[in-house]
Amino acid sequence: MTPLLPYDPDAHARLLSAYCLSAAPGERLLVSGAADTVPLVRAVTRAMLQAGARPVPRVEYSEFQDDLARFASDEVLDTYHPVEAEDIGALDGSLRVLGGEAPVQADAARRARLLAARAPLATLRARRKWALTLYPTAAGAELAGMTAPEYEDFVMRAMFLDRPDPVAAWGKVRATQATLIERLSRADHIRIEAPGTDLTLRVGGRTWANSDGRRNMPSGEVFTGPLEDSADGVITFTVPAPYHGQMVRGARLEFRDGVVISATADEGEDVLHAALATDPGARRLGELGIGTNAGIQRPSGNILFDEKIGGTVHLALGRSYPETGGVNLSGIHWDLITDLRAGGRLSADGEVIQQDGIFV
């Protein structure tokens, strides 16, 4: 049996600083996370200082966003202070470190209002370089159904931190995905078929992005922004999808002319409906992604890992990524995943390009 790898925050921090954010002398870079991520926040701060950057470490207690949604006055809930926008404008980039999510107690509708009001801030952040990663916590291990050592090993291998040269390993991912993008860039109609799923989208004229670990760490996906009025059909999401600490299982969406016209779920249906009610853009798609990371074989309850599972596809409700050509605006960007490895098929302009999770 292969020995389990202990987590190494310094190796993780070097990858984030040098590869994901390319920290340069003089750059003002935000490093934020909850209290349980402090070991990695500190390690990244040190790595950025060694690169000559000006890191801005920011730590908040895990329940802050939930408390904000629960207890804020209507004015605070539905608006943001101008200084918040100025703060983002004074940054050259940002890193968000995820940890163990605190239990959510806020009403889903209030959380939706909070996200909708702060959508302009999310757009501002997206215009600067940014990265998202995860620090392995005991809560994360419990959510994934692993022991703490197993979860640390899972995280290390998913990020290629078990390799002698992680940057070179991510370079190979980039090259492989470039070949896939070359084929997808010629396509207009994409069809997703699986048990409970038959959905068509149009992507002609849109740009496919090669997610090679620079923004999401770990990564391993190609994605684009489908034409906003093109989604037609039904899709059942077979991988449980967390939404701000609440789990949605067995979500089923029906689209017509790009808009969700029906939504059900085996569990968390009220959360699904609240997310869709955030704003008009929440009922349209902002992303179509195809997972390629063969090193992640099982769901962990964390979207950062789960959407990269090789042999899966994911659709995001809400905000588009501008670099894809997508123009959908929303306060949410929520990825929902379906597994194609057992009876699924992905087609481009009528040609099967993936069968049962394997590219053909």
Beta strands, then each sheet from edge to edge (+ up, - down):
strand 1: 28-34
strand 2: 54-60
strand 3: 93-98
strand 4: 129-134
strand 5: 189-194
strand 6: 197-202
strand 7: 209-211
strand 8: 216-217
strand 9: 221-224
strand 10: 232-236
strand 11: 241-243
strand 12: 246-248
strand 13: 252-256
strand 14: 259-264
strand 15: 285-291
strand 16: 312-318
strand 17: 333-339
strand 18: 345-348
strand 19: 351-355
strand 20: 358-359
sheet 1: 2+ 1+ 3+ 4+ 8+
sheet 2: 14+ 13- 10+ 6- 5+ 18- 19+ 20-
sheet 3: 7+ 9- 15+ 16- 17+
sheet 4: 11+ 12-
end
